[in-house]
Amino acid sequence: MIVGNEACALVEGSLSCVAPTALAQIEAMNLNVPLKYLVVAHEHSDHVCGFVTMKKQTPELILVGSQTAAEILAKEKVMTKFVMEDKVFGDVLHGLKLADSSPEMLPPEPLELDMIIQPNQVLDLGGVQIKAIPTPGHSPGSLSYFVEPDRTLLMSDAAGLGKSQTEIYPMFFYNFQQYVESLKTLRSIMPQRLALGHDLMVEGEENCLDFLDRAIAASYDMQDDMKKQLQEGRSPDEVALDWAHRMHAFGLFEIFPDDALLAYTNLLLKRALET
Ligand SMILES: [Zn+2]
């Protein structure tokens, strides 16, 4: 939640089952400026489905995202897949007692963005600015948001999943080269604070740069390992399974079903071999 002197923006929509809690938390903040924007960082189910619920409840909220994200979320086929994932993940969270109830399945309707934010465009909240930085690689329409004056970088999944400053699982689901280039771009901004899409925060410029360097290195390490295993004669299925085991052992992927983990690592293997 980004609070300015004139308006507030909620960056990242999470799952639909999280929306009631998020709205209650915002209410409890007792802000004297209204929530105006719902800001999409990237077009994946676990980052946008909460916005579906919020927009239904409060249609005047302005849903913002990249042009590419808008085009993808406007596809009924995409949203049909997303609402199914939203239900599956929501039920897993409910099972883990992290959500109050099993979520209703959302209708499989296209999600229309109200406003396209262009590369480097700034959303002014009054004394606080959010700048959109294209960071494709995890997904085609990924944006990171740089908040000034406090130099916080909201980077969603652009660096993959971070468990700590030193433990990072790369997620270059769309394009390996663009993913690495995006991380280099974020490094050049010299942020003071990083906020990742799945909870991790990194504080201080030195730690932020260290984290981004490690995220880049982790991507190359994964790519090198996958290529090496194939050269040693392992089949692509074996390599994908090996990395799915590592994904599971990483510890933050427990909300994802095992077959989803294997689908993710098959995709990572494909992307790793494209360059
Ligand atoms: Zn994602």
Residues whose N, C-alpha, C, O or C-beta is under 5 A from the ligand:
A	BS01	ZN	H44 D157
